[in-house]
Amino acid sequence: MYAMNIRLRDFIITDDDWIFAVSGYDHTGGVSAVLRYIPDQNGDREANGIRYRKLDFDEAIRFLKENRASWNFRLPEEEITEILRPSERIPSLVKEDPRVEAIVDLLLEAGIPMEKMGVTGSMLPGLQIKGSDIDFVVYGRYWFLARDAIMREMQKNRDSGRLCITGISDELWHQIYAKRVPEISFKEFLIHELRKGNRGMIGDTYFDLLFVRDWDQLPVRQERGIDLQHRTITARVTCADLAFDNPAVYEIDHPVISEILCYTHTYTGQALQGEWVEARGMVEQIGDGRRRLVVGTSREPAGEWMRSLSLLRKHHIR
């Protein structure tokens, strides 16, 4: 079965040449995926002789409602023509793109095997254009080694050489904040983001370092809970091993709620083990009776957030 070998951030091509990004690990009832590119003779990018147009999230939803309403974020396995895996794209990109080569070389020096690296986003199907970001994947526990290597490189603060890995400018941070529209102040947002170390610049190109579970961390059953009520909680994080996953998972010490799930990219990596957090989201009850707090119940959730109180106190905020 296809679904047994499909992971988050893989891409899927269908019989119609539609290209989907895999959005989860649990493919019960169909592959969890979001439509990203459709053939369009007036599209601004091309691969394998086909011109494509990129769809934003809302446009993709409308397109599928009009053309495949029954799919509802679950792609039937029989529609799959090809699976594109991030790790399989790396060897060719290293030869084609000096930016990818520079990142790979740095991570190899840090002891990360090439087969644990990948690229997703527009680069995976070869649909990148001028100005495209680099969405760089590292699998499992190697992700943390990669993040540390990237942070060390950025802290060298070298400004010569087009392919140096450097930090993000204040102007770009403001742009990212404006795009995300989070329910925390810019100052709080930046304090959290700078600690994460999973974003930077390679030359003049923005890149993300993205976490995907390794095979020994699978399978995952992502059970949908029953919505109860919105609630704000304060709790101590007991485990943040999957804080950079999608959704981000924080196990917590709380009398009622066992974990926080964050589906909003802003709140991945938001807290470390042992830290106190404040979070607001939807309380869900799952089948075994446990309750969890979900932050990110919509694409740009209003009134939902997560912040590390411990981190903010270190910066004399709150």
LOBA-42071 format. One line per 4 residues: number of its first residue (from 1); their letters; for each residue x, y, z of C-alpha. Coordinates in steps of 0.02 Angstrom, whole numbers, plus 50000, padded with zeros to 5 digits. Example, Ala and Ser with C-alpha at 12.3 -4.5 7.8 and 13.67 -1.06 7.14 Angstrom:
<pts>
1) as) 50615:49775:50390 | 50684:49947:50357
</pts>
This chain:
<pts>
1) myam) 50000:50000:50000 | 50061:50176:49958 | 50008:50251:50124 | 50130:50146:50223
5) nirl) 50275:50232:50135 | 50215:50413:50131 | 50273:50542:50256 | 50241:50723:50297
9) rdfi) 50317:50841:50165 | 50323:50710:50027 | 50236:50767:49867 | 50110:50667:49766
13) itdd) 50066:50679:49581 | 49896:50617:49523 | 49830:50556:49356 | 49776:50735:49319
17) dwif) 49954:50798:49350 | 49893:50887:49506 | 50032:50902:49634 | 49992:50884:49819
21) avsg) 50099:50913:49974 | 50076:50779:50107 | 50016:50865:50266 | 50023:50726:50396
25) ydht) 50072:50548:50438 | 49905:50462:50467 | 49827:50414:50300 | 49677:50319:50363
29) ggvs) 49539:50342:50235 | 49655:50422:50108 | 49819:50517:50106 | 49819:50678:50207
33) avlr) 49873:50808:50079 | 49850:50987:50018 | 49841:51033:49834 | 49986:51149:49786
37) yipd) 50005:51152:49595 | 49889:51121:49448 | 49927:51120:49261 | 49894:51289:49180
41) qngd) 49957:51337:49008 | 49977:51515:49073 | 50066:51460:49232 | 50229:51541:49285
45) rean) 50329:51380:49309 | 50364:51219:49215 | 50418:51040:49247 | 50425:50890:49131
49) giry) 50353:50993:48989 | 50199:51046:49088 | 50164:51224:49143 | 50095:51243:49319
53) rkld) 50011:51371:49428 | 50034:51375:49616 | 49877:51382:49724 | 49866:51464:49894
57) fdea) 49775:51372:50032 | 49604:51450:50009 | 49612:51436:49819 | 49658:51252:49834
61) irfl) 49507:51219:49944 | 49391:51305:49819 | 49468:51211:49673 | 49442:51041:49754
65) kenr) 49265:51083:49808 | 49225:51121:49627 | 49317:50972:49553 | 49336:50836:49686
69) aswn) 49221:50883:49829 | 49222:50706:49899 | 49410:50707:49934 | 49403:50832:50079
73) frlp) 49590:50835:50117 | 49601:50646:50094 | 49677:50595:49928 | 49621:50420:49873
77) eeei) 49769:50304:49851 | 49708:50246:49681 | 49731:50425:49615 | 49919:50422:49651
81) teil) 50033:50413:49500 | 50198:50459:49581 | 50271:50497:49752 | 50410:50627:49765
85) rpse) 50517:50604:49919 | 50626:50747:49986 | 50778:50637:50019 | 50781:50571:49841
89) rips) 50794:50748:49769 | 50953:50795:49863 | 51088:50708:49756 | 51035:50796:49596
93) lvke) 51009:50965:49680 | 51183:50960:49756 | 51251:50957:49578 | 51129:51088:49513
97) dprv) 51112:51217:49650 | 51262:51288:49748 | 51146:51349:49886 | 51085:51173:49922
101) eaiv) 51263:51109:49906 | 51322:51232:50039 | 51188:51177:50163 | 51221:50993:50129
105) dlll) 51409:51014:50150 | 51383:51100:50318 | 51269:50962:50381 | 51382:50825:50319
109) eagi) 51523:50904:50422 | 51405:50896:50572 | 51389:50707:50550 | 51218:50701:50468
113) pmek) 51202:50568:50331 | 51143:50635:50163 | 50999:50511:50162 | 50929:50600:50316
117) mgvt) 50916:50765:50220 | 50789:50823:50091 | 50703:50969:50008 | 50518:50999:49994
121) gsml) 50415:51145:49931 | 50436:51202:49751 | 50608:51124:49735 | 50543:50947:49761
125) pglq) 50446:50938:49595 | 50569:51055:49509 | 50447:51201:49505 | 50554:51331:49591
129) ikgs) 50566:51504:49514 | 50673:51656:49550 | 50636:51710:49727 | 50579:51537:49787
133) didf) 50628:51493:49964 | 50721:51334:50008 | 50621:51216:50118 | 50757:51100:50185
137) vvyg) 50705:50940:50274 | 50803:50840:50403 | 50731:50678:50471 | 50706:50629:50652
141) rywf) 50835:50662:50787 | 50962:50721:50658 | 50857:50879:50643 | 50924:50944:50808
145) lard) 51104:50916:50753 | 51065:51010:50593 | 50985:51155:50687 | 51136:51170:50802
149) aimr) 51255:51170:50652 | 51153:51305:50565 | 51149:51412:50723 | 51338:51398:50746
153) emqk) 51364:51451:50566 | 51247:51600:50582 | 51334:51657:50742 | 51498:51673:50646
157) nrds) 51414:51824:50567 | 51517:51817:50408 | 51464:51943:50279 | 51579:51900:50135
161) grlc) 51541:51768:50005 | 51374:51750:49921 | 51336:51580:49995 | 51368:51613:50178
165) itgi) 51232:51557:50298 | 51175:51709:50396 | 51032:51766:50505 | 50874:51853:50449
169) sdel) 50864:52042:50439 | 50748:52140:50552 | 50652:52196:50398 | 50618:52016:50345
173) whqi) 50566:51968:50522 | 50436:52107:50515 | 50374:52038:50348 | 50360:51862:50419
177) yakr) 50267:51928:50570 | 50146:52027:50461 | 50113:51872:50354 | 50080:51761:50505
181) vpei) 49970:51886:50600 | 50002:51798:50767 | 49912:51838:50929 | 50073:51890:51016
185) sfke) 50171:52052:51001 | 50315:52070:50877 | 50438:52080:51021 | 50376:51915:51094
189) flih) 50372:51836:50922 | 50552:51884:50885 | 50619:51824:51053 | 50544:51653:51023
193) elrk) 50598:51644:50840 | 50780:51692:50869 | 50798:51551:50995 | 50728:51419:50876
197) gnrg) 50869:51436:50750 | 50772:51350:50611 | 50767:51494:50487 | 50905:51588:50399
201) migd) 50977:51653:50236 | 51090:51561:50115 | 51163:51698:50009 | 51011:51804:49970
205) tyfd) 50886:51659:49985 | 50776:51627:50135 | 50772:51447:50200 | 50677:51346:50329
209) llfv) 50745:51194:50419 | 50596:51076:50430 | 50573:50924:50543 | 50499:50760:50481
213) rdwd) 50486:50602:50586 | 50606:50463:50543 | 50540:50289:50507 | 50575:50229:50685
217) qlpv) 50456:50365:50749 | 50312:50300:50644 | 50171:50252:50626 | 50067:50392:50700
221) rqer) 49880:50387:50730 | 49819:50566:50724 | 49649:50547:50805 | 49521:50686:50784
225) gidl) 49449:50739:50950 | 49282:50811:51002 | 49285:50999:51023 | 49234:51054:51197
229) qhrt) 49277:51237:51227 | 49410:51371:51205 | 49521:51386:51357 | 49679:51472:51415
233) itar) 49798:51366:51520 | 49965:51383:51606 | 50069:51224:51620 | 50246:51155:51628
237) vtca) 50314:51064:51475 | 50373:50889:51518 | 50426:50836:51341 | 50462:50939:51186
241) dlaf) 50546:50807:51076 | 50415:50836:50940 | 50401:51024:50961 | 50457:51054:50780
245) dnpa) 50342:50923:50702 | 50177:50960:50616 | 50077:50971:50722 | 50201:51022:50857
249) vyei) 50174:50915:51012 | 50207:50972:51190 | 50173:50851:51332 | 50127:50950:51487
253) dhpv) 50100:50935:51673 | 49921:50995:51697 | 49777:50927:51802 | 49657:50912:51654
257) isei) 49752:50925:51489 | 49891:50804:51441 | 49966:50891:51289 | 49964:51043:51176
261) lcyt) 49955:51019:50987 | 50004:51169:50879 | 49951:51165:50697 | 50008:51344:50669
265) htyt) 50188:51356:50607 | 50218:51508:50718 | 50210:51401:50874 | 50323:51257:50823
269) gqal) 50475:51250:50937 | 50395:51380:51049 | 50449:51302:51214 | 50579:51185:51287
273) qgew) 50560:51042:51410 | 50543:51109:51587 | 50477:51279:51536 | 50313:51356:51590
277) vear) 50196:51405:51449 | 50035:51497:51425 | 49924:51437:51285 | 49749:51467:51220
281) gmve) 49658:51353:51101 | 49518:51227:51083 | 49505:51089:51213 | 49475:50921:51128
285) qigd) 49429:50756:51206 | 49496:50601:51120 | 49436:50421:51124 | 49531:50363:51279
289) grrr) 49461:50505:51382 | 49616:50615:51380 | 49601:50799:51340 | 49721:50905:51239
293) lvvg) 49731:51087:51191 | 49737:51124:51003 | 49815:51288:50948 | 49781:51325:50765
297) tsre) 49602:51270:50735 | 49601:51375:50576 | 49730:51436:50451 | 49758:51603:50540
301) page) 49674:51573:50708 | 49610:51725:50800 | 49619:51718:50989 | 49737:51568:50995
305) wmrs) 49920:51573:51046 | 50063:51494:51140 | 50207:51580:51228 | 50349:51522:51341
309) lsll) 50330:51617:51504 | 50500:51553:51558 | 50585:51627:51404 | 50495:51793:51419
313) rkhh) 50544:51809:51602 | 50727:51787:51554 | 50704:51938:51441 | 50612:52032:51581
317) ir) 50447:52025:51490 | 50296:51976:51595
</pts>
